[in-house]
Amino acid sequence: MHFKNIAVLLFVSALVFSLSACSLIEGNIGIVDAKIVTSVDERLMPVKVTDIFPKGTTAVSCWIQWKNAAINTEIVARWHYVTDDIHILDYTLIIPKKEGTGSVTLTMPNGKELPGGDYKVELFSGKRLLKSLTLKVE
């Protein structure tokens, strides 16, 4: 009988922990919209939305719109070259306000071209995947 009480107590504790964890996740930053773009304007709005870039492209951007963020929330943009399964770069964005827009750009150094192939950018808050976007350079 004693073990049954412990088992019930552990189950109730686990349930309370799970419900608390769900509440924390729901209160975290939410991505309202995300797009692959050629660039952003001075108001941080997309200039041209596309997921196919021509040969000779030197930079691509990921534009995001968020809500419900605590100030200084970190979003990690993880860029990946899918064609050869190569992790390119992790870039951390520090979110400055509760709601807004921003972008992160993958740029080749010294004006070099992005290699042709398939790419992916994943947006994370901690270990939680918020959004995954793909693009192709011809």
Beta strands, then each sheet from edge to edge (+ up, - down):
strand 1: 30-37
strand 2: 52-53
strand 3: 59-67
strand 4: 73-81
strand 5: 86-95
strand 6: 100-107
strand 7: 117-125
strand 8: 128-137
sheet 1: 1+ 3- 6+
sheet 2: 2+ 8+ 7- 4+ 5-
end
